[in-house]
Amino acid sequence: MAAAVLPPSSRSAIGRGLRISEIATLRLDQCQVNQRAGSITLIDAKGGKTRTLDLHNMARRALYDYLFPEHPRDRERDQESIYVFSSRLCCKNQREMKMSTRRSSGLA
């Protein structure tokens, strides 16, 4: 089975009501999604307001499949991250860079 990656059309569908910065910083605690319904709550959105976006079926299903893949090996996100859109490879590289920096500066 292919990895659970949101296809561009689904990203676009989710993004119709979100700014790029809101998608990039979207946290798990802001998403309420299951197999039948889904919404995203944005805290401190434009104008400092809190707003809730209901997800239509295509976007809800794509987000659900991304967050809860059928097989654990299909996980794309870093399970330790509080953010929805994170990458295990990206986070691994960031941790390695931090350790390398600490070693070279004598902190580790």
C-alpha angles and dihedrals in degrees: 000000000000121000116271100256122155107243117232092254091056093046087053091048092052091043097055090090098031136072118233090249090052091052092047092052098037110137128207092242089061093059124080105183136152135152094284108032142016144182140171122218115206115202118203092007123165110331091015091282129139114232135178123214120199112218119228118228099269094049093042093051093047092049092045092050090048094050096039109030118189092239124037090224088064093064112128100177129076103255091211093058123099089210124091097220107049131129127223090216093048093048092045090052091048092051091048091050091051092050091048091050091049092049093049092048092046095246097117 
